[in-house]
Amino acid sequence: NAGVTQTPKFQVLKTGQSMTLQCAQDMNHEYMSWYRQDPGMGLRLIHYSVGAGITDQGEVPNGYNVSRSTTEDFPLRLLSAAPSQTSVYFCASSHPAGTELTDTQYFGPGTRLTVL
Amino acid sequence: AQSVTQLDSHVSVSEGTPVLLRCNYSSSYSPSLFWYVQHPNKGLQLLLKYTSAATLVKGINGFEAEFKKSETSFHLTKPSAHMSDAAEYFCVVRVNTDKLIFGTGTRLQVFP
């Protein structure tokens, strides 16, 4: 199993550009989520999905869109990038929400995004 | 509202000495608490979790944590630090069935 994969590893954008961060998992996990990590702030939940076709907002959803058309993939879209979105982005997945299995989240290696 | 507070942003220890990383929680009911570890340029990995069973929880790599309701604490300890323990550690609380709230992290440095 590859686990949770994220692409790209690094990205530099100009203000106003759009892009999609890719996330895929091959563990048949129902629950997937996106976090951003900023210095001194820990990880903050952006969006999450409890299964294909179902998404919901986390703590800091503004400026980001997600969709979940398959169990395996959970892309994160930035429609108009802003310098405040410079961060490291982590995708995570786990077994079904609503069970203790959700507690063990498997994280991808991260995408380091810089918006100029 | 549920939250966690990590009391130290940085901790430095010498190899072979004990490690203590402090975490206090705020919760209106019995919480589920976790410690995750992040090695440099890596994703996060679950170290251990407390879910209302035994108050002393053992995790991977010799780490353990004790849930103390009277002190609202869930401190992470290890008897003897190893160079490979150098990483960032996050205390985490489960807010509801779907969401985890992360603390701000403690960076552990281990000196030879």
Chai-1 contact restraints between the chains, C-beta under 6 A:
chainA,res_idxA,chainB,res_idxB,connection_type,confidence,min_distance_angstrom,max_distance_angstrom,comment,restraint_id
A,G40,B,T104,contact,1.0,0.0,6.0,A-B,restraint_1
A,G42,B,F102,contact,1.0,0.0,6.0,A-B,restraint_2
A,G42,B,G103,contact,1.0,0.0,6.0,A-B,restraint_3
A,G42,B,T104,contact,1.0,0.0,6.0,A-B,restraint_4
A,G42,B,G105,contact,1.0,0.0,6.0,A-B,restraint_5
A,L43,B,F102,contact,1.0,0.0,6.0,A-B,restraint_6
A,A97,B,T97,contact,1.0,0.0,6.0,A-B,restraint_7
A,A97,B,D98,contact,1.0,0.0,6.0,A-B,restraint_8
A,G98,B,T97,contact,1.0,0.0,6.0,A-B,restraint_9
A,E100,B,T51,contact,1.0,0.0,6.0,A-B,restraint_10
A,D103,B,K49,contact,1.0,0.0,6.0,A-B,restraint_11
A,T104,B,L46,contact,1.0,0.0,6.0,A-B,restraint_12
A,F107,B,G43,contact,1.0,0.0,6.0,A-B,restraint_13
A,F107,B,L44,contact,1.0,0.0,6.0,A-B,restraint_14
A,G108,B,G43,contact,1.0,0.0,6.0,A-B,restraint_15
A,P109,B,G43,contact,1.0,0.0,6.0,A-B,restraint_16
